[in-house]
Amino acid sequence: MTIEIGATGSRDTEREGIQEVPAPPVASTDTEDRRGPVTISSSEYERIQAAAELYVFAERRGLQLVRADGPNGHLVSQALVLGNLLLLPPGRHPRDVLRAVGAVSGVSY
């Protein structure tokens, strides 16, 4: 909500000039307009699950996840633990990173 104040110069007229201006309507996004269940592929579900497991693995060990992006990111071919960082190679599936650090739970999705 916006409050608009008149600028006539005296306090009495300023109080009289105060009026509430309604906020403009918020435009809806595509995601708000969709109805029904959201469906994803099984491979995307598995990727999300593996990413969540990777996050929990790193959090329990006090590691910060960092993806090796940038001009030299291609030089990182495997996951590396450097100090308190878990450096992730670009484009690798989270399940592959879990295998590389020895944290695969053995559960198949």
C-alpha positions in Angstrom: 0.0 0.0 0.0 1.3 3.5 -0.8 0.4 6.6 1.1 0.3 9.8 -0.9 0.8 13.1 0.8 -0.4 16.4 -0.7 2.3 19.1 -0.8 0.4 22.4 0.0 2.7 23.6 2.7 0.5 23.6 5.8 0.1 20.8 8.3 -3.7 20.9 8.3 -4.0 20.7 4.6 -1.3 17.9 4.4 -3.4 15.8 6.7 -6.4 16.4 4.6 -4.4 15.5 1.5 -3.4 12.0 2.8 -5.2 9.3 0.9 -4.6 5.6 0.4 -3.6 4.6 -3.1 -4.1 0.9 -3.8 -1.1 -1.1 -4.8 -1.0 -2.2 -8.4 -2.1 -5.8 -9.1 0.6 -8.4 -9.2 0.9 -10.1 -12.5 0.6 -13.9 -12.3 3.4 -16.1 -13.5 3.1 -19.1 -15.7 3.6 -21.4 -12.7 0.6 -19.9 -10.9 -1.6 -20.4 -13.9 -0.9 -24.1 -14.3 -3.3 -26.5 -12.8 -2.9 -30.2 -12.0 0.0 -32.3 -10.9 3.6 -31.6 -11.9 5.3 -34.5 -13.6 9.0 -35.0 -14.0 10.9 -37.8 -15.6 12.4 -40.6 -13.6 15.9 -39.6 -14.5 15.2 -36.0 -13.3 13.8 -37.4 -10.1 16.9 -39.5 -9.6 19.1 -36.5 -10.2 17.2 -34.4 -7.6 17.4 -37.3 -5.1 21.1 -37.7 -5.7 21.7 -34.0 -5.3 19.8 -34.0 -2.0 22.0 -36.9 -0.8 25.1 -35.1 -1.9 24.0 -32.0 0.0 23.3 -34.0 3.2 26.7 -35.8 2.8 28.5 -32.5 2.6 26.6 -30.9 5.4 27.3 -33.7 7.8 31.0 -33.4 7.1 31.1 -29.7 7.3 31.9 -29.3 3.6 30.8 -26.5 1.4 29.7 -27.6 -2.1 31.4 -25.6 -4.9 30.9 -26.3 -8.6 34.0 -25.9 -10.8 32.6 -23.4 -13.3 34.5 -20.8 -15.2 37.1 -20.8 -17.9 39.2 -23.5 -16.2 36.4 -25.7 -14.9 37.0 -28.3 -17.6 40.3 -29.1 -15.9 38.5 -30.6 -12.9 37.6 -34.1 -14.0 36.7 -35.6 -10.6 35.3 -34.5 -7.3 37.9 -33.1 -5.0 37.9 -32.4 -1.3 40.1 -29.4 -0.5 40.0 -28.2 3.1 36.4 -27.7 3.8 35.3 -27.5 0.2 33.9 -30.3 -2.0 34.7 -29.2 -5.5 32.3 -30.6 -8.1 33.3 -31.1 -11.7 30.9 -29.4 -14.1 28.3 -31.5 -15.9 28.8 -34.5 -13.6 25.7 -36.3 -12.2 25.4 -36.0 -8.4 25.3 -39.8 -8.1 28.8 -40.0 -9.8 30.1 -37.5 -7.4 28.8 -39.5 -4.5 30.5 -42.6 -5.8 33.8 -40.7 -6.2 33.8 -39.6 -2.6 32.6 -43.0 -1.4 29.2 -42.0 -0.1 26.8 -44.1 -2.2 24.1 -45.5 0.0 23.5 -48.5 -2.2 19.9 -47.7 -2.6 18.8 -47.7 -6.3 16.0 -45.3 -7.4 
